[in-house]
């Protein structure tokens, strides 16, 4: 796996985990970007939109109206490491 792929998979995990801790498992794309940057992944809005589209295509999140994103049950399983999706890093043991 290349460095860029490793960063993308870690950023995707950070997105899923940020959504897990959000009220109603829902955040705007702008607030989600802030949360992901707090985790250490500086991300442009274009990159965030691409990551959200990818996660939605993998059926890990739902894209709602007005740039709002919601975690679904499958995404929660991946965020906790109960299941795996290629392209999303597994959480560290005891991590979250």
N, C-alpha and C positions, 0 to 999 in steps of 0.2 A: 504494500500500500504506500502510495506517495505521501509526502508531507501535506500537500494540499488536500488529499482525500482524508487524511487523519484529522486535520483541522475541521473539515466539513462534517465528518461524522461526530466529532466532539461538539461542534456548534449545534448540530441537530439534537443531540442529547440535551444540551443546555436549554434549547427551546422547549422540548417536551417537559423537562423538569420545572421550568419557569411557569408553564401553563398549569402543571399539577398544583403548584402552591398559590395560584391566582384564585380570587373569589369566583366561584362558579366555573372554574377551570377555563376562564375566558379572559383574554387581553386584547387590546388594540395592537396592531402591528407596530406602532410607534413605541408603546410601552413595552412590548415584548422585546423590541430591539434594545431598549434601555436595560432590561433585565439580563439579556444575553451579554451586553457589554460589561455589566457588573461582574459577570462570570469570567471576563477576560477575552471575549471574542469581539473585537472592533468590527462592526458590520455596517456596510452601506445599506440604504433602504432597497436598492436594486438587488443586492445579495440576499437581504431578508426576504424579499418577495419571491426570489427564486427558491430559497430554502422552504418557504411556506408552501409554494406550489408543489415542490418535491414531496414534502411530508403529507400533503393532501392526496397526492397521487398514490402514495403508499398506504393510504387510508388510516393514518395515525392522528390526523387532526381534521377539523371541519373549518372551511373558510366561510364565514358569515358575511352579512352585508356590512358596508362601511369599514372595510379593512379590519374586521374583528375576527379573531381566531379562537377556536374552542378545542380542547383536548377531548378525545373520545376514549372509550374503554381500551381499545387496542393500543393507542398511544400511551396510556397509563401503564399497561403491561410492559411495553418497551422501556419506558422511563424508569421502571423499577427493576428491570432485568428479568422479569418473569417470562418474557419471550424476546426473540431477537429479530431484527430486520437488517439485512445487509445495507450498509451505508449509514447506520446509526451505532455509535460506540456503546458498548455495554457499560453500565455504571460500575464503579469500583465497589468491592465488597464493603458493606457498611456505609457506602456513600449515599448522598442525596442531601 
